[in-house]
Amino acid sequence: MKSTPSILLLATAAMIAIGTAGPALAADVCNVPAAKAQSTDALKAQLEKDGWTIRKIKHQKGCYEAYAVKGSARMEKLFDPATLKMLDVAAD
């Protein structure tokens, strides 16, 4: 019976940790100041050079989200606005 309080304590700590992680997950992935961001036209040119046909580029999670096709392949990826590198983060 002595283990019950420690189990409750661990369960409470886990619930608090999960509850506070939510806002962090919703935060912007890219925190690039506007002065350091390259243009969406630069990303479009980079992707077109690689053979992609751009459908749309929009702002998502502080990043650029590109929708493009190349043959039968489709892309929906996030890019860092400063470096224009593809990020290993799921786009919504």
N, C-alpha and C positions, 0 to 999 in steps of 0.2 A: 503494500500500500504506500510505501514511502516514495515509490517511483511516480505516482500519479501527479503530484505537483510539478515535477520536472518535465513530465510529458506535456502537461498543460502549458508550462512556460515555453517549451520548445514550439508547440503548436501556435501559441500567441506570437512568438517572435517570427515564425515563418509567415504568418498572416500579415504582420506589419511589413515585413520585407517585400512581400508580393504586392501589397497595397501601395507602397512608396515607389516601386519600380515602374508602375503604369505611366506616370507622367514623364519619366525619363525616356521610356520607349516612344512616347508620342512627340518628343522634341525633334527639332530639325536635325537631319543627318549631316548636312553641310552647313557650316557656320562661316561662310565666306563674306567678308564685307563687300558691298557693291563696287567699291573702287578697285578691288582685286579680281572681280569676276570678269571673265571673257564674255563676249557676246554669244547669243544663241546662233547667230550667223556663222561664227567661227566653228561651233560644234557641228552645225549643218555641213559646212565645207569639209570638215575632217571626216565625217561619216560618208559623205558623197564620194570623197577620194577613195574610201575603202569599199566602194561599190554599193552602198545602201541608198535606197530611195526613201527620203524623209516624208513621213505622213504628218507628224506633229512634234513640236518640242514645247514643253511647258515647264513651269516651276512646280516642284514637288519636294516637300521635306527640306526646303532650302537648296535643293539641287536642281539640275536640269533633268527632266525625264523625256527621253527620246523614244518615239514610236517610228519604226522604220521597217522596210522589207528589202530583201535581197533574194531574188528568185522566189522560191517557196518558203524561205526562212523569214520569220518575223522576229522583231526585237522590241522589247519594252524594258529599257534599262535606265538607271540613274547615272548621272555624270557629275563630277565635281566641277563647279563653275570656274574655279581658279585654274585648274590643270587640264580640264576636259578629259580626265581619265575616267573610265568606266568603274563604277563602284560595285562591290560585292554585297549589295543590299537589295532586297526585293522591292520592286516598284509596285505601287498600289494600282 
